[in-house]
Amino acid sequence: MAYDEGLSVRVEELLAELGLPDLVGKKMFSGIGYLISGNMACGVHRDRLIVRIGPENYQGALDQADVVPFDITGRPMKGWVMVLADGYESDQALRQWVEAGVAFAQSLPPK
């Protein structure tokens, strides 16, 4: 299954609003990832939103409805989550997730 291009357009529009000069979209894990200064912030895999939120926010994110571990290989990545469609359906919810991923990526040193 290809990734949800409609979702990727929504994410790209939000990222454009943030005016991030060091933003790059890159095809990865059968989807697309958005990197800031070389650090992954968020992405789209199939119909799921991927968000890198960091280890300190991981359990809190998983406690929310419509959020599951980021696991496409059989080994979940701690600090990364996948948000199911109902969890990003509203523009406000999508914005919160994308901004959380951006904030974490910006907290890391550039690669």
Number of C-alpha atoms within 10 A of each C-alpha: 8 10 18 16 15 10 21 22 11 14 22 17 11 16 17 12 9 11 9 12 9 10 19 14 15 13 11 12 14 13 20 21 22 28 20 23 18 16 22 25 27 29 29 26 24 17 19 25 28 29 28 27 25 19 12 10 15 17 14 9 21 16 10 11 11 15 20 18 19 22 13 12 8 7 9 13 15 17 18 24 25 25 25 16 15 12 17 20 12 10 11 10 13 20 16 12 23 25 19 19 26 25 16 20 24 17 11 13 9 11 7
